[in-house]
Amino acid sequence: MSLRFRLGQVYDTVRSGDVSILLRRVRNRISSETLRVGIRKELTEADDARVANAEDRIRIASASDIEAVLDPGRGGAKDANEVWQRRLRRHVAETVGPDRCYVADHGDLGPSFMLFAFFPEDNDLLQRAFPDIGPRIKPGEAMVEYLYVPPDARSFGFLNSCLLQVGVEARRRGATSLVSYMPAGNKAALMSVRFAGYRPFELRRSGYRLFRRRVSYEPYTPEAAG
């Protein structure tokens, strides 16, 4: 992540008034471990029919779409974590371009879903700009990351439909499977993606020891995932 992005994080945290978040992040750089579950979805024609009549259609994002989804004036703007999540995704869009992001409108709320999709040809860009995102994308795979739905638009049906549509679009672009990495503790999100056809296959442990980053991968087991 760029220095500008890091300084922006500090600014957001101080502005929120919750300085404990900043102190916690410093402690995490000294000693921490984060567990994420690698999930995979095999792409088949079966999903085409499931989303054929979807009301909320996805599309390639424009810069204005990104700003609408991440609008600071939307609900949750005073929550430090929501502010951080929005800043991260804005930084990603500025780095890789909005054309690698899918968005969808949700009723009268306008753009309310965003998810970035990356393909093998994006490997060099990702490893240079976001080396912690995961291993290199293999031929036939697509990686989806940085999902965000604002609090005022979160519903299972909307999210599930959008996730399925992204899979359909990735298959049309030549992918046979989608992979992503999600926090092991986010049980609600893991349940949602299971309904969209994703299954766990790997665990990624990452963390810091005295400000040095460490990452390791291991096969998924329910016991190890907790």
C-alpha positions as CSV (number, residue, x, y, z in Angstrom):
1,M,0.0,0.0,0.0
2,S,1.2,3.5,-0.8
3,L,2.3,6.0,1.9
4,R,-0.5,8.3,0.9
5,F,-3.0,5.5,1.6
6,R,-1.4,4.7,5.0
7,L,-1.5,8.4,6.0
8,G,-5.1,8.5,4.9
9,Q,-5.9,5.6,7.3
10,V,-4.3,7.4,10.2
11,Y,-6.3,10.6,9.3
12,D,-9.6,8.6,9.2
13,T,-8.9,7.0,12.5
14,V,-8.1,10.2,14.3
15,R,-11.1,12.0,12.7
16,S,-13.4,9.2,14.0
17,G,-12.3,9.9,17.5
18,D,-11.5,6.2,18.2
19,V,-7.7,6.4,18.6
20,S,-7.8,2.9,20.1
21,I,-8.1,1.6,16.6
22,L,-4.8,3.2,15.6
23,L,-3.1,1.8,18.7
24,R,-4.5,-1.7,17.9
25,R,-3.1,-1.5,14.3
26,V,0.3,-0.5,15.7
27,R,0.2,-3.5,18.1
28,N,-0.8,-5.7,15.2
29,R,2.3,-4.8,13.3
30,I,4.4,-5.8,16.3
31,S,2.7,-9.2,16.7
32,S,-0.4,-10.6,15.1
33,E,-1.8,-13.4,13.0
34,T,-4.8,-13.3,10.6
35,L,-6.5,-16.4,9.3
36,R,-8.4,-16.2,6.0
37,V,-10.2,-19.0,4.2
38,G,-9.5,-19.6,0.5
39,I,-12.8,-20.3,-1.3
40,R,-13.3,-21.6,-4.8
41,K,-16.3,-21.8,-7.1
42,E,-16.3,-24.0,-10.2
43,L,-18.0,-22.1,-13.0
44,T,-20.6,-23.9,-15.1
45,E,-23.5,-22.9,-17.3
46,A,-26.0,-23.8,-14.4
47,D,-25.7,-20.2,-13.0
48,D,-26.8,-18.6,-16.3
49,A,-30.4,-19.6,-15.7
50,R,-30.2,-18.6,-12.0
51,V,-29.4,-15.0,-12.9
52,A,-31.2,-14.7,-16.2
53,N,-34.0,-12.7,-14.7
54,A,-32.1,-10.8,-12.1
55,E,-33.5,-7.4,-11.4
56,D,-30.2,-5.9,-10.2
57,R,-27.8,-6.4,-13.2
58,I,-24.0,-6.0,-12.7
59,R,-21.9,-3.9,-15.1
60,I,-18.3,-2.7,-15.5
61,A,-17.9,0.2,-13.1
62,S,-17.2,3.8,-14.1
63,A,-15.4,6.3,-11.8
64,S,-18.8,7.8,-10.8
65,D,-20.1,4.3,-9.9
66,I,-17.2,3.8,-7.5
67,E,-17.8,7.1,-5.9
68,A,-21.5,6.4,-5.5
69,V,-20.9,3.1,-3.7
70,L,-18.3,4.6,-1.5
71,D,-20.1,7.9,-0.9
72,P,-19.0,9.2,2.6
73,G,-22.6,10.5,3.1
74,R,-24.1,7.0,3.0
75,G,-25.0,5.1,6.2
76,G,-22.1,4.0,8.3
77,A,-20.0,7.0,7.4
78,K,-19.2,7.6,11.1
79,D,-18.1,4.1,11.8
80,A,-14.3,3.9,11.7
81,N,-14.2,0.4,10.2
82,E,-16.7,1.4,7.4
83,V,-14.6,4.5,6.6
84,W,-11.4,2.3,6.4
85,Q,-13.1,-0.3,4.2
86,R,-14.3,2.5,1.8
87,R,-10.8,4.1,1.7
88,L,-9.2,0.8,0.9
89,R,-11.5,0.1,-2.1
90,R,-11.2,3.6,-3.4
91,H,-7.4,3.1,-3.3
92,V,-7.7,-0.2,-5.2
93,A,-9.9,1.5,-7.9
94,E,-7.4,4.3,-8.2
95,T,-4.5,1.8,-8.5
96,V,-6.0,-0.8,-10.9
97,G,-8.7,1.3,-12.6
98,P,-12.5,1.0,-12.3
99,D,-12.7,-1.3,-15.4
100,R,-11.7,-4.3,-13.2
101,C,-14.6,-3.7,-10.9
102,Y,-18.2,-4.9,-11.3
103,V,-21.0,-2.8,-9.8
104,A,-24.8,-3.1,-9.5
105,D,-27.7,-0.8,-8.6
106,H,-30.0,-1.8,-5.8
107,G,-33.5,-0.4,-6.3
108,D,-33.7,3.4,-5.7
109,L,-30.3,3.4,-3.9
110,G,-28.3,3.5,-7.1
111,P,-24.8,1.8,-7.2
112,S,-24.7,-0.4,-4.1
113,F,-22.4,-3.4,-4.9
114,M,-18.8,-3.6,-5.9
115,L,-16.4,-6.5,-6.5
116,F,-13.1,-6.5,-8.3
117,A,-12.3,-9.4,-10.7
118,F,-8.7,-10.2,-11.7
119,F,-7.3,-12.6,-14.3
120,P,-3.9,-14.2,-14.9
121,E,-2.9,-11.2,-17.1
122,D,-3.2,-9.0,-14.0
123,N,-0.7,-11.0,-11.9
124,D,2.2,-8.6,-12.4
125,L,0.1,-5.6,-11.5
126,L,-1.3,-7.3,-8.4
127,Q,2.0,-8.6,-7.1
128,R,3.5,-5.1,-7.5
129,A,0.7,-3.1,-6.0
130,F,-0.9,-5.6,-3.6
131,P,1.6,-8.3,-2.8
132,D,-0.5,-9.6,0.2
133,I,-3.5,-10.3,-2.0
134,G,-2.6,-14.0,-2.4
135,P,-0.7,-16.3,-4.7
136,R,-0.5,-15.7,-8.4
137,I,-3.6,-16.4,-10.3
138,K,-3.4,-19.7,-12.3
139,P,-4.4,-20.2,-15.9
140,G,-8.2,-20.8,-16.0
141,E,-8.8,-19.0,-12.7
142,A,-10.1,-15.6,-11.8
143,M,-9.7,-13.9,-8.4
144,V,-12.5,-11.8,-6.9
145,E,-11.6,-9.5,-4.0
146,Y,-12.5,-6.3,-2.2
147,L,-16.2,-7.0,-2.1
148,Y,-18.2,-4.1,-0.6
149,V,-21.9,-3.4,-0.1
150,P,-22.9,-0.3,1.9
151,P,-24.9,-0.9,5.1
152,D,-28.1,0.6,3.6
153,A,-28.1,-2.0,0.8
154,R,-27.1,-5.2,2.5
155,S,-29.5,-8.1,1.8
156,F,-28.8,-11.7,1.2
157,G,-30.8,-11.9,-2.1
158,F,-29.1,-8.9,-3.6
159,L,-25.6,-10.0,-2.7
160,N,-26.1,-13.6,-3.8
161,S,-27.5,-12.5,-7.2
162,C,-24.6,-10.2,-7.8
163,L,-22.0,-12.8,-6.8
164,L,-23.6,-15.3,-9.2
165,Q,-23.6,-12.7,-12.0
166,V,-19.9,-12.0,-11.6
167,G,-19.2,-15.7,-11.9
168,V,-21.2,-15.8,-15.2
169,E,-19.2,-12.9,-16.6
170,A,-15.9,-14.5,-15.5
171,R,-16.8,-17.7,-17.3
172,R,-17.6,-15.8,-20.4
173,R,-14.1,-14.3,-20.2
174,G,-12.6,-17.8,-20.1
175,A,-12.3,-18.6,-16.4
176,T,-13.3,-22.1,-15.2
177,S,-13.1,-21.2,-11.5
178,L,-13.2,-18.3,-9.1
179,V,-11.1,-18.0,-6.0
180,S,-11.1,-15.5,-3.1
181,Y,-9.9,-15.2,0.5
182,M,-12.2,-14.3,3.3
183,P,-11.7,-13.7,7.0
184,A,-12.3,-17.0,8.8
185,G,-14.2,-15.2,11.6
186,N,-16.8,-13.7,9.2
187,K,-19.4,-16.5,9.5
188,A,-22.2,-14.5,7.8
189,A,-20.2,-13.7,4.7
190,L,-18.9,-17.3,4.5
191,M,-22.5,-18.5,4.6
192,S,-23.5,-16.1,1.9
193,V,-20.8,-17.2,-0.5
194,R,-21.6,-20.9,0.1
195,F,-25.1,-20.2,-1.3
196,A,-23.4,-18.7,-4.4
197,G,-21.5,-22.0,-4.8
198,Y,-18.1,-21.3,-3.2
199,R,-16.4,-24.0,-1.2
200,P,-13.3,-23.7,1.1
201,F,-10.1,-25.2,-0.1
202,E,-7.2,-23.4,1.6
203,L,-6.2,-21.5,4.7
204,R,-3.9,-18.5,4.6
205,R,-2.1,-17.4,7.7
206,S,-0.6,-13.9,7.6
207,G,0.7,-11.6,10.3
208,Y,3.5,-9.5,11.6
209,R,6.4,-10.1,13.9
210,L,8.2,-6.9,14.7
211,F,6.8,-5.2,11.6
212,R,7.9,-8.0,9.3
213,R,5.1,-9.6,7.2
214,R,4.7,-13.4,7.2
215,V,2.4,-15.4,5.0
216,S,1.8,-19.2,4.8
217,Y,-0.7,-21.5,3.1
218,E,-2.1,-24.9,4.2
219,P,-5.0,-27.2,3.1
220,Y,-8.4,-26.3,4.5
221,T,-9.8,-28.3,7.4
222,P,-12.8,-27.3,9.6
223,E,-10.7,-27.8,12.7
224,A,-7.9,-25.5,11.6
225,A,-10.4,-22.9,10.5
226,G,-12.0,-22.9,13.9
